[in-house]
């Protein structure tokens, strides 16, 4: 089978247009079909990437036009070509500053292959060669290419030119950054790991970032390969787009695409570990753990992916939830954060999960299966209807780990489960038979790896909606859970909710709408819901005093729980008056309090063995 040849050039950066050329040397003599994925692995939503194709034409080897027609939303049918190659030339609009699609302007570019590379149907296993070309013009003279794709002969690393992939799946699993970027390299157990930082930055401490990520990566490599310390890749790239306000990541087989705030990155001469930097390291840790868990250890439904439609699995609690458990655990095991900081992160997650009544209605297995229509399409009722397979999934992993450790006196742990999954499903995924974890296999796999039958705990945690018995599970570790209350009416963003203690609660989340305070969500059974307020309402006044985007907590702080207040609000263009009896302070997070035992005490030893691995 002859290779598929692609060329991609930022043809009009100011117009956000890539031009892509695809040449197929031996098209189907009956007429070649071409298709573009509808979703990208790791982001479980049909995104219809074909909608960004602006123009498309086909040509034979002599340069004459060939008829090509669209047959459905993502597929094109070309007329038969008697002899020679078939070439497509098309433009892709790229103006989405995210990790999922493609972006291009005069300052730089980024693309995932799922957004820009059409697949000749039937050629999924054909080798692919890509010529990444520099945009025309002197202002782009110093642009570079950042990607984990293998260079073709004659192409220098980070240079424009030819790159190659064994097949289409490998091609679209390597995102590409174009433009000016900071670059640094470290080795983790002998394997080069590159850091690419695109976007305007000031005094980023790349040396410190390398040192911290090196410890995190080496800790993860040793988890899966404790004897050989062998990484699953020959080279890895952390590529980050820096913006004024953004957060997110998407895993790939030998790289990750990240987006973060400028203030998240460490600054030269400032040694403190800020909460924002801890969050960024946690994001890097999460996506790097996916190198094993979901990129190689996969659910059977993803082995292989079908990028033309939704791929349903009830196991995202394992692949995203367990990854969310280990991302912060790897930070503390590597020394990037302290045990106290780790406990705070667990307490924050627990508070977030317990605040939403959706946890009492949807299991993590159901949440996983419905990710396509619920988790990735959240609306104002989401806290009352769904549970996060990320957040509750991480608590499920925590519960399983604590239970296994306690029942085996730390001879076994969840680490042994991950190693079994790696050995059986992941280690040879791309070099041997592609098999994945079956929908109903995990309980038996845990028992096989550890000798522990989790029984009721497994069934309730995965398929049930009861709260996890974490108080009981923490007891052998000398840890108690203590609820904290705070200003739960704020929109806490990615870093959660903070505020003074003891303030009464409306039981809502709010967002700023200009200078107005708009209800983003109203929790089940809350004071606001009982009084008839709804998501979308704009709060105007509390007892005659104006509400703004920033002063709601201060206004409510004048009252005691149980007090009745009059709240004026607009619903659309209609003025409402709601008489609200304020709730007690809302629990926003939990404190994990570790008993101060003497060195050598059983509970203290248990905590140390858990956190050290």
C-alpha positions in Angstrom: 0.0 0.0 0.0 1.6 3.3 -1.1 1.9 6.1 1.5 -0.6 9.0 1.7 1.2 12.3 1.1 0.0 15.4 2.8 1.2 19.0 2.7 -0.1 21.7 5.1 0.8 25.4 5.0 -0.5 28.4 6.9 -1.7 30.0 3.7 -3.4 33.0 5.1 -2.6 33.4 8.8 -4.5 36.7 9.1 -7.6 35.0 7.7 -7.0 31.9 9.9 -6.7 29.5 6.9 -4.6 26.5 6.5 -4.2 25.0 3.0 -3.9 21.2 2.9 -3.0 19.1 -0.1 -3.6 15.3 0.0 -2.1 13.1 -2.8 -3.1 9.5 -3.2 -0.9 7.6 -5.7 -3.3 4.7 -6.2 -6.9 5.8 -5.6 -9.8 3.4 -5.7 -10.5 2.8 -9.4 -14.3 2.8 -8.6 -14.0 6.3 -7.2 -12.2 7.3 -4.0 -14.0 8.4 -0.8 -12.6 10.7 1.8 -13.7 11.4 5.3 -12.8 13.6 8.3 -13.3 12.6 11.9 -16.2 14.0 13.8 -14.5 13.9 17.3 -11.1 13.8 18.8 -10.1 11.1 21.3 -10.0 12.4 24.9 -12.8 14.9 24.3 -16.1 13.0 24.1 -18.3 15.3 22.0 -19.1 15.1 18.3 -17.6 18.4 17.1 -18.2 18.1 13.3 -14.7 19.2 12.2 -15.8 19.1 8.6 -17.7 22.3 9.1 -14.4 24.2 9.0 -13.5 23.0 5.5 -14.1 26.2 3.4 -13.2 25.0 -0.1 -12.3 21.6 -1.6 -11.2 20.6 -5.1 -9.8 17.4 -6.7 -7.3 17.0 -9.5 -5.9 14.2 -11.5 -2.2 13.7 -12.2 -2.4 16.0 -15.2 -3.8 18.8 -13.1 -7.3 18.6 -14.5 -10.2 18.9 -12.1 -12.0 15.8 -11.0 -15.6 15.8 -9.9 -16.0 15.4 -6.2 -19.3 15.6 -4.2 -20.1 15.6 -0.6 -22.3 12.6 0.4 -22.8 13.3 4.0 -21.7 15.8 6.7 -18.1 14.4 6.8 -17.6 12.4 3.6 -16.7 13.2 0.0 -16.9 11.0 -3.1 -14.5 11.6 -6.0 -15.2 10.4 -9.5 -13.0 7.5 -10.8 -9.5 8.4 -12.1 -8.4 6.1 -14.9 -4.7 6.3 -14.3 -2.3 8.0 -11.9 -2.7 9.9 -8.7 -5.6 11.8 -7.2 -4.9 15.1 -5.4 -7.2 17.0 -3.1 -6.6 20.7 -2.2 -8.7 22.3 0.5 -8.8 25.1 3.0 -9.5 24.7 6.7 -10.7 27.6 8.8 -8.7 27.6 12.1 -9.9 30.0 14.8 -10.5 28.0 18.0 -7.9 28.7 20.7 -8.3 25.3 22.4 -6.5 22.0 22.7 -9.1 20.2 20.6 -9.1 21.7 17.1 -7.0 24.2 15.2 -5.9 27.8 15.5 -4.0 30.2 13.3 -3.1 33.8 13.2 -0.1 36.1 12.6 1.4 35.1 16.0 1.4 31.3 15.6 -0.6 28.3 14.8 -1.7 24.9 16.2 -3.6 21.9 14.8 -4.7 18.5 15.6 -4.7 16.1 12.7 -8.4 15.2 13.3 -9.2 18.8 12.2 -7.1 19.1 9.1 -6.2 15.7 7.6 -8.8 13.9 5.4 -8.6 10.1 5.4 -8.9 8.2 2.1 -11.5 5.5 3.1 -9.9 2.1 3.2 -6.4 3.5 3.7 -6.4 3.6 7.5 -3.3 1.5 7.8 -1.3 3.2 5.0 1.9 5.1 6.0 1.5 8.9 6.0 4.1 11.5 5.0 3.4 15.2 5.9 5.2 18.2 4.5 4.7 21.0 7.1 5.5 24.2 5.2 6.4 27.7 6.4 4.0 30.5 5.6 5.3 33.0 3.0 6.7 36.3 4.2 9.7 37.7 6.1 7.7 38.0 9.3 7.5 34.2 9.6 11.2 33.6 8.9 11.9 32.5 12.5 8.9 30.3 13.0 9.5 26.7 14.2 7.6 23.4 14.3 6.8 21.7 17.7 5.6 18.1 17.5 6.4 14.6 18.6 5.9 13.3 15.0 9.0 11.6 13.6 11.0 13.7 11.1 11.4 12.4 7.6 15.0 12.2 6.2 16.5 15.6 5.7 14.2 17.4 8.2 15.8 18.9 11.3 13.9 18.6 14.6 11.7 21.6 15.1 12.2 22.6 11.5 9.7 22.8 8.6 9.8 19.9 6.2 8.8 16.3 6.1 7.3 14.3 9.0 6.0 10.7 9.0 3.6 8.3 10.7 3.0 4.6 10.4 -0.7 5.0 9.8 -3.6 7.5 10.0 -4.2 6.9 13.7 -0.6 7.8 14.5 -0.8 10.8 12.3 -3.8 12.4 14.0 -2.4 11.5 17.5 0.4 14.1 17.2 -0.6 17.7 17.5 1.6 20.4 16.0 2.5 23.9 17.2 3.8 26.5 14.8 5.5 29.9 15.5 7.8 31.3 18.1 8.0 29.4 21.3 10.3 28.8 24.3 11.9 25.4 24.3 13.6 23.3 27.0 14.5 19.6 27.3 15.1 17.2 30.2 15.6 13.5 30.4 13.3 11.2 32.5 14.9 7.8 33.0 17.0 8.5 29.9 14.2 9.5 27.6 14.1 13.1 26.2 11.1 15.2 27.2 10.7 18.6 25.5 8.7 21.6 26.9 7.3 23.9 24.3 5.7 27.2 25.6 3.9 29.3 22.9 2.4 32.7 23.5 3.7 35.8 25.3 5.4 35.0 28.5 7.6 36.9 31.0 10.6 35.4 32.8 9.4 31.8 32.8 11.7 29.6 34.9 12.2 26.9 32.4 15.0 25.3 34.5 12.6 24.9 37.5 9.8 23.6 35.2 12.2 21.0 33.8 13.3 19.9 37.3 9.7 19.6 38.6 8.4 17.7 35.5 11.4 15.4 35.5 10.6 14.2 39.0 6.9 13.8 38.2 7.6 11.9 34.9 10.2 9.6 36.6 7.7 8.8 39.4 5.1 7.8 36.9 7.5 5.7 34.8 8.6 3.9 37.9 5.0 3.2 38.9 4.3 1.2 35.7 7.8 -0.2 35.2 9.4 -0.5 38.6 12.2 -2.8 37.5 13.2 -1.5 34.0 12.2 2.2 34.5 11.4 2.1 30.8 9.1 4.9 29.4 6.5 3.9 26.8 7.9 6.5 24.3 11.2 7.4 22.8 10.5 11.1 23.1 7.7 13.1 24.7 6.6 16.7 24.2 4.7 19.0 26.6 3.3 21.8 24.4 1.6 24.6 26.2 -0.3 27.6 24.7 -0.2 30.5 27.2 -3.2 32.9 27.3 -4.7 35.5 29.6 -7.4 33.2 30.9 -7.6 29.5 30.0 -7.1 26.0 31.3 -7.2 22.5 29.8 -5.3 19.6 28.3 -5.6 16.8 25.8 -3.6 13.7 25.9 -1.8 12.1 22.9 0.4 9.0 22.6 3.7 10.9 22.8 2.8 14.4 23.7 0.1 16.6 25.3 -1.5 19.8 24.2 -2.1 22.2 27.2 -3.5 25.7 27.6 -2.9 27.8 30.8 -2.8 31.3 32.2 0.4 33.2 32.1 0.3 33.4 35.8 0.3 29.6 36.2 3.9 29.3 35.1 6.9 29.7 37.5 8.9 32.9 37.4 12.6 33.3 37.6 13.7 34.4 41.0 10.5 33.5 42.8 10.9 30.1 44.5 7.4 30.0 46.0 5.0 27.3 44.8 1.8 29.1 44.1 -1.6 27.5 43.9 -1.7 28.3 40.2 1.6 26.6 39.6 0.5 23.5 41.5 -2.6 23.4 39.3 -0.5 23.6 36.2 1.8 20.8 37.4 -1.3 18.7 38.2 -2.5 19.3 34.7 0.8 18.1 33.3 0.8 15.1 35.6 -2.8 14.2 34.5 -2.0 14.3 30.8 1.3 12.4 31.2 -0.4 9.6 33.1 -2.7 9.2 30.1 0.4 8.1 28.2 -0.3 4.8 29.8 -4.0 5.0 31.0 -6.2 5.5 27.9 -3.6 6.0 25.2 -2.3 2.4 25.6 -4.5 0.8 28.3 -7.9 1.4 26.6 -11.5 0.3 27.0 -12.4 -2.3 24.4 -14.7 0.2 22.8 -11.6 2.3 21.8 -9.5 -0.5 20.4 -9.4 0.9 17.8 -11.3 4.2 17.7 -14.1 4.8 15.3 -13.7 8.5 14.6 -16.9 8.7 12.5 -19.3 8.4 15.4 -19.6 8.2 19.2 -17.7 5.3 20.9 -19.7 4.4 24.0 -18.0 3.0 27.1 -19.1 2.9 30.8 -15.4 2.9 31.9 -14.4 6.6 31.8 -14.4 6.5 35.6 -11.4 4.2 35.2 -9.6 6.0 32.4 -10.3 9.6 33.5 -11.2 9.1 37.2 -8.2 6.9 38.1 -6.0 9.3 36.1 -7.4 12.2 38.2 -6.6 10.3 41.4 -3.0 9.6 40.3 -2.3 13.0 38.9 -2.1 14.7 42.4 -0.8 11.5 44.1 2.2 11.6 41.7 2.8 15.2 42.7 3.2 14.3 46.4 5.1 11.1 45.7 7.6 13.0 43.5 8.0 15.8 46.2 6.4 18.5 44.0 3.8 19.1 46.8 3.6 18.3 50.5 1.3 15.8 52.1 -0.7 18.7 53.6 -1.1 20.2 50.2 -2.2 16.9 48.8 -4.8 16.4 51.6 -6.2 19.9 50.7 -6.6 18.8 47.1 -8.5 15.7 48.1 -10.7 17.7 50.4 -11.5 20.1 47.7 -12.6 17.3 45.3 -14.7 15.7 48.0 -16.5 19.0 48.7 -17.2 19.5 45.0 -18.7 16.1 44.5 -20.8 16.2 47.7 -22.2 19.7 46.8 -24.0 18.4 43.7 -27.2 16.3 44.1 -26.5 14.7 40.7 -24.3 12.3 42.5 -27.4 10.8 44.1 -29.0 10.2 40.7 -26.3 9.1 38.3 -23.5 6.5 38.9 -20.0 7.0 37.5 -20.7 4.2 35.0 -23.8 6.0 33.8 -21.9 9.3 33.7 -19.2 7.6 31.6 -21.6 6.2 29.1 -23.6 9.5 28.8 -20.5 11.7 28.5 -21.4 12.4 24.8 -24.7 14.0 25.7 -24.4 15.1 29.3 -20.9 15.7 30.7 -19.7 17.5 27.6 -23.0 19.3 27.1 -23.6 20.6 30.6 -26.4 23.1 31.2 -27.6 25.0 34.2 -29.1 21.9 35.7 -25.9 19.8 35.5 -25.1 20.0 39.3 -28.6 18.5 40.0 -28.5 15.8 37.3 -25.0 14.4 36.7 -21.9 13.4 38.5 -18.4 13.9 37.2 -16.6 10.7 36.3 -13.4 12.7 36.7 -14.0 13.9 40.3 -16.1 11.1 41.7 -14.0 8.7 39.7 -10.9 9.9 41.5 -12.6 9.4 44.8 -13.6 5.8 43.7 -9.9 5.2 43.0 -9.0 6.6 46.4 -11.6 4.3 48.1 -10.3 1.3 46.3 -6.7 2.1 47.1 -7.3 2.6 50.8 -9.4 -0.6 51.0 -6.8 -2.7 49.2 -4.0 -1.4 51.3 -5.9 -1.9 54.6 -6.9 -5.4 53.7 -3.5 -6.5 52.7 -1.4 -4.5 55.2 0.1 -2.6 52.2 1.4 -5.7 50.5 -0.9 -4.7 47.6 -2.4 -1.5 46.4 -4.1 0.2 43.4 -0.6 0.5 41.9 -0.7 -3.3 41.4 -3.9 -3.0 39.5 -2.5 -0.3 37.2 0.6 -2.5 36.5 -1.5 -5.5 35.6 -3.6 -3.4 33.2 -0.3 -2.1 31.7 1.2 -5.5 31.3 -1.9 -7.1 29.9 -3.4 -4.4 27.7 -1.0 -1.5 27.3 2.6 -2.5 27.0 2.3 -3.9 23.5 -0.8 -2.0 22.3 0.8 -0.3 19.3 3.1 -3.2 18.4 0.8 -6.2 18.8 -2.9 -7.1 19.0 -5.0 -4.1 19.9 -7.2 -5.3 22.9 -8.9 -3.3 25.5 -10.5 -3.7 28.9 -14.0 -5.2 28.7 -16.9 -3.3 30.2 -17.4 -5.8 33.0 -13.8 -6.9 33.7 -12.5 -4.5 36.3 -13.8 -6.1 39.4 -12.2 -9.4 38.5 -8.9 -7.6 37.4 -8.7 -5.9 40.8 -9.1 -9.2 42.5 -6.5 -10.9 40.3 -4.0 -8.1 40.8 -4.4 -7.8 44.6 -6.2 -10.9 45.9 -8.9 -8.5 47.3 -12.6 -9.0 46.5 -14.0 -5.5 46.8 -17.6 -6.8 46.5 -20.2 -4.4 47.7 -17.7 -1.5 47.7 -17.0 -2.0 44.0 -20.7 -2.3 43.0 -21.8 0.7 45.0 -18.9 2.9 44.0 -19.2 2.1 40.3 -22.9 1.3 39.7 -24.5 2.9 42.7 -25.3 6.4 43.9 -24.6 6.2 47.6 -21.8 8.4 49.0 -18.5 6.6 49.4 -17.6 5.4 53.0 -14.5 7.5 53.1 -14.7 8.2 56.8 -14.5 4.4 57.4 -11.8 3.9 54.8 -9.6 6.7 56.2 -9.7 5.4 59.8 -6.8 2.9 59.5 -4.7 5.8 58.2 -5.4 8.1 61.1 -7.3 10.6 58.9 -10.6 12.2 59.8 -12.8 14.3 57.5 -13.9 17.7 58.8 -16.4 19.8 56.7 -15.6 23.4 55.9 -18.1 26.1 55.0 -17.4 29.2 52.9 -18.7 31.7 50.4 -20.4 29.0 48.3 -22.3 31.6 46.2 -19.3 32.5 44.2 -18.3 31.1 40.9 -15.0 29.5 42.0 -13.7 28.7 38.5 -11.0 26.0 38.2 -9.5 26.8 41.6 -12.7 26.3 43.6 -14.5 28.5 46.2 -12.8 30.4 49.0 -14.3 32.9 51.4 -15.1 33.8 55.0 -16.6 31.1 57.2 -20.2 31.1 58.4 -22.1 33.1 55.8 -25.6 32.0 55.0 -26.2 30.4 51.6 -28.6 30.8 48.7 -27.5 27.4 47.3 -26.5 28.8 44.0 -23.6 29.4 41.6 -23.3 32.8 40.0 -21.5 34.3 37.1 -20.7 37.9 36.2 -22.7 39.3 33.2 -21.1 42.6 32.7 -21.6 44.3 36.1 -24.7 42.1 36.9 -24.8 39.0 39.0 -26.5 36.2 37.2 -27.5 32.8 38.6 -25.5 30.1 36.7 -27.0 27.2 38.7 -29.6 26.7 41.5 -29.0 23.6 43.6 -31.8 21.2 44.5 -33.6 22.0 47.7 -31.7 25.2 48.1 -33.1 28.5 49.6 -33.1 30.0 46.1 -35.0 27.1 44.5 -37.6 27.1 47.3 -38.2 30.8 46.8 -38.7 30.3 43.0 -35.4 31.7 41.7 -34.0 30.0 38.6 -30.7 29.7 36.7 -30.5 32.7 34.3 -32.2 35.1 36.7 -30.2 38.4 37.2 -30.2 39.5 40.8 -30.9 43.2 41.3 -31.2 43.8 45.0 -31.2 42.2 48.5 -33.5 44.0 50.9 -33.3 47.1 48.7 -29.5 47.1 48.3 -28.1 46.7 44.8 -26.5 43.4 43.9 -23.5 43.6 41.6 -21.2 40.9 40.1 -18.9 41.1 43.1 -20.8 42.0 46.3 -23.4 39.2 46.8 -21.3 37.5 49.5 -20.8 40.8 51.4 -24.5 41.5 51.3 -25.5 38.1 52.6 -22.8 38.3 55.2 -25.0 40.8 57.1 -27.5 38.1 57.9 -27.7 35.0 60.0 -28.7 31.6 58.6 -32.5 31.3 58.7 -33.1 35.0 58.1 -35.6 36.0 55.5 -34.6 38.5 52.8 -36.4 40.0 49.8 -34.5 39.5 46.6 -35.5 41.4 43.4 -34.4 39.8 40.1 -35.0 40.0 36.4 -36.1 36.9 34.5 -35.7 37.9 30.9 -37.4 41.4 31.0 -39.8 40.7 33.9 -39.1 41.9 37.4 -39.6 39.3 40.2 -39.7 39.5 44.0 -38.6 36.4 45.9 -38.8 36.1 49.6 -35.9 33.8 50.6 -35.2 32.1 53.9 -31.4 31.8 53.9 -29.8 28.3 54.3 -27.0 27.5 56.7 -23.5 27.9 55.4 -22.8 25.5 52.5 -20.0 22.9 52.9 -17.5 23.8 50.2 -14.7 21.4 50.9 -13.4 19.0 53.6 -10.2 19.1 55.6 -8.3 15.8 55.9 -6.9 15.9 59.4 -4.1 13.5 60.0 -3.6 12.4 63.6 -0.2 13.5 65.1 1.0 10.1 66.1 4.6 9.3 67.1 6.9 8.0 64.5 6.3 4.3 64.0 2.7 4.4 64.9 0.6 2.1 62.6 -1.6 4.9 61.3 1.4 7.1 60.5 3.2 4.2 58.8 0.1 3.5 56.8 -0.1 7.1 55.5 3.6 7.2 54.7 3.4 4.0 52.7 0.4 5.3 50.8 1.9 8.6 49.9 5.4 7.2 49.1 4.1 4.4 47.0 
